[in-house]
Amino acid sequence: MAQESLKTNNSSAGINYSLLSKKFSLKAFGQYAHRFLHYHDPTFLNEEGFIDYQNTTHSTIGGIHLRYQFKDFIFHAGNDMAYDVLMSSRDLGNPTRLTNTAMLKVKYQMKYLSTEVSVFNQSFLDKNSIQDHRNDYHKFHPQLALFTSDKLFSNFQLFAWFKPSSRAPSFNELYYSQVGNKSLSPEESSQIDLGFKYYKTIKRFDVQVNGN
């Protein structure tokens, strides 16, 4: 009978600020997150005869986004940054990660169609005081989206978008107990979505149907 146990505890606190006008908006946010994990296996076959593994991740996240409308164009620029620190009962060298995502988006609204063109730059900078240094990662991702307007179809919208993105391996994937792999590279993916949305308000009820 397995006697392993896994306990987690997560908490977070954040603050948001918004400044809005007809053509201009500014949004800023900050957040702190605390994630604790404790894995215990009293019957594991190793020299100690057990595994008792604890780690705590401290994450500080912040960002600012600006939006400006000029005639039929909407410009959106933003930057998000996160700093993560892993503290472990094992001697892992206190890994840290700085993540930065910068974004620039332009939306053009035509009579029957709107289009969005975006460019994202994602950076992952990992440091570790006692283990081999992980390579810094920088990647540009262009994105494109198309939407129909209500003037073409009332209460009905067609859309299509293309979205490449990157995801860095989590600290658990890199360092967790006996199964972590420190050589993992960030994942890269590309998504294409074609679909529709039907929406209508009937008296006090909102009806929406999506398909893709």
N, C-alpha and C positions, 0 to 999 in steps of 0.2 A: 504494500500500500504506500503510495507516494505521500511524503510528509513535507514537500516543499511549500513555502508560503511566499507570496508577493504582496507587498503593501505599497501603496502610492498615496501621496498627499500633494495636492496642487492648490495654490492660492495666487491671486493677482490683484493689483490695484492700478487704476489709471485715471487720466484726466484728459479732457478734450476742450478745445477752444475753437469757436467759429465766428467769422466776421462775414456778413452777407450783405450784398447790395444787388441792384437789378442786373448789372453787368459784371460784377466782380465778387469773388468769394475767396476766403482764406480759411483753411482748416489746419489745425495743429493738434498733435496728440502726444502723450507720453504714457508709458506703462512699465510696471515692474511685475515680474512673475517669478514665483518660487515653486520648484518642482522637486519632490523628494521621492526616492525609490529605495525599497529595502527588500532584498531577496535572500531567503534563508533555506538551506537544504541540509538538515542534520545528518544525512546518511550518504553524502556524496563520497565516492571512492577516490580520495586523493591523500596526500601525506597528512593533512590536518584531520581528515575524516569528516569534513563538513564544508559548506560554503556559507559565508555570511557577508553579503555584498550590499553596501549602501552608497548611494550617491545623491548629491544635491546640485541642481542647476539653478543659477541665478541669471535672469534675463532682464536686460534693460532695453526698452524699445521706444523710439521716437520718430516723428515725421512731420513734414509740413507740405501742404498742397495748395496751389494757386490755380484759380480758374477765371478766365476772362472771355467775355463775349464781344465780338466785333462784327456787326451786321450778321451774315449767315455763318460766320466762323466761331467756333468755341475752342480756345486754347487752354490746355491743362498741363501744368508742370508740377512735379512732386519728387520728394526724396524721403525714403524710409531707411532708418539705420537701427541695427540691433547689436547688442554686445552680450555674449553668453559666456559664463564661467562654470566649469564643471569641477566640483569638489567630491572626492571619492574616498572610501575607506581603503581602497587599493592605491598603490603608488603609481598613479598614472601621469604625474607631472602637471596637474592642474591645467588641463586644456582650456583654451579660450578661442572664441570665434567672433570676428567682426563681419557682419553682413550688411551690405549696402545695396539698395535698389533705387535707381534714378529713372524717372519716366518723363517722356514728353509726348503729348497726344494732341492731335488736331482733328476736330470734327467739322464737317461741312454739310449744312442742311440745305438740300435742294427741295423743289416743290414736291416731288414724289419719292425721293430717295435721300438718305443721309449716309455719309461714309465717315469712318474713323480710321486714321492712320496713327500708329503708336510706335515708339522705340523705347525699349527697356534695356538698361545696363545692370546686370547682376554681378556682384562681387562677393566672394567668400574668402576671408583671410583667417586661416587657422594657425594657432601657435601652441607649442608644447615645450615645456622647459627641459624635459629629460629624454624625449623620444625624437625620432626623425621628424624633421619639419615637413609638413604637408604643403604641396604646391598651392600657391595662390591661384584663384580661379576668377576670370573675368569673361563675361559673355554678353554680346549685344543680341537683342531679340526684336526684330520688326514684327508688328502685328497689324492686321487689317480686318475691318468689320463693315458690313453693309446692312442697312435696314430700310424697309419701306415705310412710308408715312401714312397718316390717316387720310390724306387727300387722294391716295391711290386706292386704298381699301379701308373702308370705315370699320372700326373695331377689329381689324385683322392686320397682322404684321408678318411679313416674311423677313428672315434674317440669314446671314451667312458670315462666319468669321474664321480666321486662321490665327492660331495662338501658339507659338513655341515658348517654352519656359524651361527653367533649370531648378533642381531641388538638391540642396546639399544633404549628405547623410547626417542623420541625427547623432548626437553623442551616444545614445544607446546603441545605434547600429555600428558605431566605431569602437566602443569600449565596453559594452555590456558583458559582464561576467566572462564566461568561457567562449562565447559565440561572437563577440564583437570582431570586426575586421577593420583594422586601422588603414588599410590600403584602398578602401572604397573611394571612388570618384563621384562627383556630383552627377545626378541623373539629368539627362536632357530628353525632352519630349516635345512633340508637335501635335496639336489638335486642330481638326477641321470640323465645323459644326454647321449643318444646314437645317433649318426648321421654321416653325411658324408659331404664332401666339394669337389666340382669340380672346378678347376681353370685352365685357359689357356689364353695365350696371343696371340691374332690374329692381326698381323700387329701392330698397335698402340693402340689396345683396349684390356683391361683386362676383361675377362669374369669369373664370379664366381657364383656358384650355391651352396646353403647350404640347408641341410635338417636335422631335428632332431625331 
